[in-house]
Amino acid sequence: MTHRTQLNQAEEHLRRSRENLPVAAQLLYAVADLLVDAQPAEPVTNRVAGLAFTYAGLAVLAQYPQAVQDAALDRALAVVPEARPSETGGEWALRLRAAAGSVR
């Protein structure tokens, strides 16, 4: 088995395990994933955070009715930690994932 095949299997397992989470938690995990993929070592800015939420929303929320989208976004935003000055995307992603665990 190649390294890429193992990675694909791990990614698929992670994706399936997140399907059972509340939609708000799925959204926060997707935002965290985007931050880690895009700029893990760069400071988080309002622009970067907004783009990550926009793209994660398109990927996660678009499959749900508007009422579910609105409720999930409200629940996610209620637990989002404020980015600290000079906090990197990777650091904030860790805190977003921790916050996702608190969403019910």
C-alpha positions in Angstrom: 0.0 0.0 0.0 1.4 3.4 -1.0 1.6 6.4 1.3 -1.0 8.2 -0.8 -3.4 5.3 -0.6 -3.0 5.3 3.2 -3.6 9.0 3.3 -6.7 8.7 1.1 -8.1 6.1 3.4 -7.4 8.2 6.5 -9.0 11.2 4.9 -12.1 9.2 4.0 -12.3 7.8 7.5 -12.1 11.3 8.9 -14.7 12.6 6.5 -17.1 9.8 7.4 -16.6 10.3 11.1 -17.4 14.0 10.8 -20.7 13.3 9.0 -22.2 12.2 12.4 -21.3 15.5 14.1 -23.7 18.5 14.4 -23.6 20.6 11.3 -22.1 23.5 13.3 -19.2 21.3 14.3 -18.7 20.1 10.8 -18.5 23.8 9.7 -15.8 24.6 12.3 -13.8 21.5 11.3 -14.0 22.5 7.7 -12.8 26.1 8.5 -9.9 24.6 10.5 -9.0 22.3 7.7 -8.9 25.2 5.2 -6.7 27.3 7.5 -4.2 24.4 7.9 -4.2 23.7 4.2 -3.9 27.3 3.1 -1.7 29.1 5.5 -0.8 27.3 8.7 2.2 29.5 9.6 0.7 32.9 8.6 -1.1 35.1 11.0 -4.9 34.9 10.8 -6.5 38.1 9.5 -10.2 39.0 9.3 -10.0 38.5 5.5 -8.5 35.0 5.8 -11.0 34.0 8.5 -13.9 35.3 6.4 -12.8 33.5 3.3 -12.3 30.2 5.3 -15.8 30.5 6.7 -17.2 31.3 3.2 -15.6 28.3 1.5 -16.3 26.0 4.4 -19.9 27.2 4.3 -20.2 26.4 0.6 -18.8 23.0 1.2 -20.7 22.1 4.3 -23.8 24.1 4.6 -25.0 24.2 1.0 -26.4 20.7 1.3 -28.9 21.7 4.0 -32.1 23.7 4.0 -31.8 27.5 4.8 -33.1 27.1 8.3 -30.5 24.4 9.1 -27.8 26.6 7.6 -28.8 29.6 9.7 -29.0 27.6 12.9 -25.7 25.9 12.3 -23.9 29.1 11.5 -25.3 30.8 14.6 -24.2 27.9 16.8 -20.8 27.8 15.2 -20.2 31.5 15.6 -21.3 31.4 19.3 -18.3 29.2 20.1 -15.7 30.6 17.8 -12.7 31.8 19.7 -11.4 35.2 18.8 -8.1 35.0 17.0 -5.3 36.3 19.1 -2.9 38.9 17.8 -0.3 37.3 15.5 -2.0 33.8 16.0 -1.3 31.6 13.0 -3.8 29.8 11.0 -2.6 26.5 12.4 -2.8 27.7 16.0 -6.3 29.1 15.5 -7.3 25.9 13.7 -6.5 23.9 16.9 -8.7 26.2 18.9 -11.5 26.0 16.3 -11.4 22.2 16.5 -11.5 22.3 20.3 -14.6 24.7 20.0 -16.2 22.3 17.5 -16.1 19.6 20.2 -18.2 21.8 22.4 -21.0 22.2 19.9 -24.1 20.1 20.6 
